[in-house]
Amino acid sequence: VISPLVYSKRNKIDPLWSLFTFFAASNLFGFVGILISMPLYFSIREVLALKANNWVIAND
């Protein structure tokens, strides 16, 4: 229960989404789902953000 709150404060996401992600992944994939839930969530969030910005990636 504490881990989703730490993720949500550190990565600026809603704690409800963090808890939902943990519980959904653990119900679907068990322990492995718990391990991959947050990296998967952040990957999907970034892809959707890029898609919303018409896939523009900044060049450094």
C-alpha positions in Angstrom: 0.0 0.0 0.0 2.9 2.4 0.7 4.7 1.6 -2.6 2.0 3.1 -4.9 2.0 6.3 -2.7 5.8 6.6 -3.1 5.5 6.1 -6.9 2.7 8.7 -7.1 4.6 11.4 -5.2 7.9 10.8 -7.0 6.5 10.6 -10.5 3.6 13.0 -10.1 0.7 10.7 -10.8 -2.6 10.3 -9.1 -2.4 7.8 -6.2 -5.6 6.3 -7.4 -4.1 5.4 -10.8 -1.0 4.0 -9.0 -3.1 1.8 -6.8 -5.3 0.7 -9.7 -2.3 -0.2 -11.8 -0.8 -2.3 -9.0 -4.0 -4.2 -8.3 -4.9 -4.7 -11.9 -1.5 -6.0 -12.8 -1.3 -8.2 -9.7 -4.7 -9.8 -10.5 -3.8 -10.3 -14.2 -0.1 -11.4 -13.9 0.5 -12.1 -10.2 3.9 -11.2 -8.8 5.4 -10.5 -12.2 2.6 -8.0 -12.8 3.5 -6.1 -9.6 7.1 -5.8 -10.9 6.2 -4.6 -14.3 3.1 -2.5 -13.5 4.7 0.9 -13.0 7.3 0.7 -15.8 4.5 -0.4 -18.1 2.2 2.4 -16.9 4.9 5.1 -17.5 5.7 3.7 -20.9 2.1 3.8 -22.0 1.7 7.3 -20.5 4.7 8.6 -22.5 3.6 7.0 -25.7 0.1 8.6 -25.3 1.7 11.9 -24.6 3.9 11.7 -27.7 0.8 10.7 -29.7 -1.0 13.7 -28.4 1.9 15.9 -29.5 1.8 14.4 -33.0 4.9 12.2 -32.3 7.3 15.1 -32.0 10.5 14.1 -30.3 12.9 16.9 -29.4 16.5 16.7 -30.8 19.2 17.6 -28.4 
